Amino acid sequence: MTDPVLLVQLSDLHIGGSENGVDPIPRLEAVIEAVRGLPNRPDAVLVSGDLTDDGEGGGYRIAREMLARLEVPLHVLPGNHDDRGRIRAAFDLPGEGDEPVNYSVDVGELRLVLFDSIVPGRDPGSYDPGRLAWLDRELAAQPERPTVLAVHHPPLATGVAEWDAINLDRCDREALGEVVARHPQLRAIVGGHLHRVAASTLSGCPVLAAPSTYLQVLPNYYRDEVEFVDPPGFAIHVWADGELASQVQAVPLPV
């Protein structure tokens, strides 16, 4: 029996943010130490967007230096708060300038496809036909390889009006679902953005939104508002014996 493949997912670091007067850096430090303290060393770390709160270059330098302490390969996507050119330069990501950050990597037996969902200058995400065509081709290239699709905006509805308004609309979810349905090797779609653990399916494929390393959202299903609360957290995706399992780990804050 081969060893499990362990993919840790961090999301929504928001370096430079000040929500509720809270500094995101000590929380990211706590998450990094929690990952370093896991019983098993991850094979890679996925960072699914919003590394900074303002898209400024200094935040990416801080993120790169802090995440380097994990001492494992890093695979990074931009979020709606990020600047594609700056995140691309800071983490040496494929492509040029402000074009979408789309690429694939191998993590042990798993294939990880990173798919840019952002629309610069807007909080909601969207998938134009060109990006969906790229994804269709990329998935078709290795149809037998178990694959995880990573996005920033997770293709699910939360039932929270304010949050659904800044995520993906139904048309975008359905368009992505048409591509997903053609590629049964997809074992999960993982995202961030929501600052909350949320789960659903898209064309029969599990969808998971990971928690933020900064603050989580306490939803209000009856009024158009949300509240940010503790604690930070991260997700672990485990490929073992031909199955993918995902878990979420909350991180206690230092006293």
C-alpha positions in Angstrom: 0.0 0.0 0.0 1.4 3.4 -1.0 1.5 6.3 1.5 -1.4 8.7 1.5 -1.0 12.0 -0.4 -1.6 15.0 1.9 -2.6 18.4 0.4 -3.1 21.2 2.9 -5.3 24.1 1.9 -4.9 27.6 3.3 -7.2 30.4 2.1 -8.0 34.1 2.5 -5.0 35.2 4.4 -5.9 38.9 3.9 -2.5 40.2 4.8 -2.9 44.0 5.4 -6.5 43.6 6.5 -8.0 45.1 9.7 -11.5 43.6 9.9 -12.8 44.0 13.5 -9.4 45.6 14.3 -7.8 42.2 13.9 -4.3 41.8 12.5 -4.2 38.8 10.2 -0.5 38.0 10.6 -0.5 36.5 14.1 -3.4 34.3 12.9 -1.5 33.1 9.9 1.5 32.4 12.1 -0.7 30.2 14.3 -2.0 28.3 11.3 1.5 27.8 9.9 2.7 26.4 13.2 -0.4 24.1 13.4 0.4 22.8 9.9 4.1 22.3 10.9 2.9 20.5 14.0 0.7 17.9 12.1 1.7 14.3 12.7 2.4 13.9 8.9 4.2 16.3 6.7 2.1 17.5 3.8 3.1 16.8 0.3 2.1 20.3 -0.8 0.2 23.4 0.3 -2.6 25.0 -1.8 -3.3 28.7 -1.1 -6.7 29.4 -2.7 -6.7 33.2 -3.0 -6.9 36.5 -1.2 -3.4 36.4 0.1 -3.5 40.1 0.6 -6.3 42.5 1.5 -5.2 45.2 -0.9 -3.2 43.6 -3.7 0.0 45.5 -2.7 3.4 44.0 -3.3 4.5 44.3 0.3 1.8 41.9 1.3 3.0 39.2 -1.1 6.5 39.5 0.1 5.3 38.9 3.7 3.1 36.0 2.5 6.0 34.4 0.6 8.4 34.7 3.5 5.8 33.3 6.0 4.6 30.4 3.9 8.2 29.4 3.1 8.4 28.2 6.7 6.2 25.3 5.7 9.1 23.9 3.7 6.8 22.2 1.1 5.8 23.0 -2.4 3.3 25.9 -2.6 0.6 26.2 -5.3 -1.1 29.6 -5.3 -4.2 31.1 -6.8 -5.3 34.7 -6.8 -8.5 35.9 -5.1 -10.7 38.9 -5.7 -8.5 41.0 -3.4 -5.3 40.0 -5.2 -3.4 41.5 -8.1 -2.6 38.9 -10.7 0.7 40.5 -11.9 2.0 41.0 -8.4 1.0 37.5 -7.1 2.4 36.0 -10.3 5.8 37.8 -9.8 6.0 37.0 -6.1 5.3 33.3 -6.4 6.8 32.7 -9.9 3.4 31.5 -11.3 3.0 30.6 -15.0 1.7 33.1 -17.6 2.3 36.7 -18.0 1.1 40.0 -16.4 -2.6 40.2 -15.7 -3.8 37.2 -17.7 -5.7 34.5 -15.7 -3.6 32.3 -13.5 -4.4 28.8 -14.7 -2.0 25.8 -14.4 -1.7 22.2 -13.3 0.7 20.4 -11.0 1.3 16.9 -9.7 1.0 16.2 -6.0 1.9 12.5 -5.7 -0.7 10.5 -7.4 -3.1 13.5 -7.5 -3.3 16.1 -10.2 -4.1 19.6 -9.0 -5.7 22.0 -11.5 -5.6 25.6 -10.4 -8.3 27.6 -12.2 -8.6 31.4 -11.9 -12.2 32.6 -11.2 -11.6 36.3 -10.5 -12.8 39.3 -12.4 -10.4 42.2 -11.7 -12.1 45.1 -9.9 -15.1 43.0 -8.8 -15.8 40.8 -5.8 -17.9 38.2 -7.6 -16.2 35.6 -9.8 -17.1 34.5 -13.3 -16.0 32.0 -16.0 -15.8 33.4 -19.5 -15.9 30.9 -22.4 -12.2 31.1 -23.0 -11.4 30.0 -19.4 -13.9 27.2 -19.5 -12.4 26.0 -22.8 -9.0 25.9 -21.2 -10.3 23.9 -18.3 -12.0 21.4 -20.6 -8.8 20.9 -22.5 -6.7 20.6 -19.4 -8.9 18.0 -17.8 -9.2 16.0 -21.1 -5.4 15.8 -21.2 -5.2 13.3 -18.3 -8.6 11.6 -18.1 -7.4 8.7 -15.9 -5.6 10.8 -13.3 -7.5 11.5 -10.1 -7.8 15.3 -10.0 -8.7 18.1 -7.6 -9.9 21.4 -9.1 -8.9 24.4 -7.0 -10.7 27.8 -7.4 -11.1 30.9 -5.3 -14.9 31.3 -5.8 -16.5 27.9 -4.9 -19.4 26.9 -7.2 -22.1 26.6 -4.5 -24.9 28.6 -3.0 -24.9 29.4 0.7 -28.4 30.7 1.2 -26.8 33.9 2.6 -27.9 36.8 0.3 -24.9 39.0 0.9 -22.5 36.2 0.4 -24.1 34.7 -2.7 -24.1 38.1 -4.3 -20.3 38.2 -4.2 -19.6 34.6 -5.2 -20.7 32.9 -8.4 -24.1 33.3 -9.9 -26.2 30.3 -11.0 -25.3 30.7 -14.7 -21.6 30.5 -13.9 -22.1 27.5 -11.7 -24.1 25.8 -14.4 -21.5 26.6 -17.1 -18.8 25.1 -14.9 -21.0 22.1 -14.1 -21.2 21.3 -17.8 -17.5 21.0 -18.0 -17.2 19.1 -14.7 -19.8 16.5 -15.9 -17.5 15.5 -18.8 -14.6 14.6 -16.6 -15.3 11.9 -14.0 -11.7 11.8 -12.8 -12.5 15.0 -10.8 -12.7 13.9 -7.2 -13.3 17.4 -5.6 -13.6 21.1 -6.3 -12.1 23.2 -3.5 -12.2 26.9 -3.0 -12.2 29.6 -0.4 -13.6 33.2 -0.5 -16.5 32.5 1.8 -14.5 32.6 5.1 -16.7 29.7 6.1 -16.7 25.9 5.7 -19.4 25.1 3.2 -20.1 22.0 1.2 -22.2 21.0 -1.8 -21.9 19.1 -5.1 -21.6 20.2 -8.7 -22.6 17.7 -11.4 -22.0 15.0 -8.8 -18.6 16.2 -7.8 -18.1 17.3 -4.1 -17.5 21.0 -3.5 -15.8 22.3 -0.4 -15.1 25.9 0.7 -12.2 26.0 3.1 -12.0 28.3 6.2 -10.0 31.4 6.3 -6.7 31.7 8.1 -8.0 35.1 9.3 -11.6 35.3 10.3 -14.7 33.2 9.6 -18.2 34.4 8.8 -21.2 33.9 11.1 -24.1 34.0 8.6 -27.5 35.6 8.8 -30.0 33.8 6.7 -32.8 36.4 7.3 -31.0 39.7 6.9 -28.5 40.9 4.4 -25.5 41.0 6.7 -22.7 38.8 8.1 -20.5 39.0 11.2 -16.8 38.0 11.3 -15.8 35.6 14.1 -13.0 33.3 15.3 -11.2 31.0 15.0 -8.8 30.6 12.0 -8.5 27.3 10.3 -7.3 25.2 7.3 -8.3 22.1 5.3 -6.6 18.9 4.6 -7.3 16.8 1.5 -6.1 13.2 1.7 -5.8 10.7 -1.2 -5.5 7.2 0.2 -6.5 3.8 -1.2 -8.2 5.3 -4.3 -10.4 7.7 -2.3 -10.3 11.4 -1.5 -11.3 12.6 2.0 -11.3 16.2 3.2 -11.2 17.5 6.7 -11.2 20.9 8.3 -9.0 21.9 11.3 -9.7 24.9 13.5 -6.7 26.6 15.1 -6.9 27.8 18.7 -5.6 31.4 19.1 -2.7 32.1 21.4 -3.8 33.3 24.9 
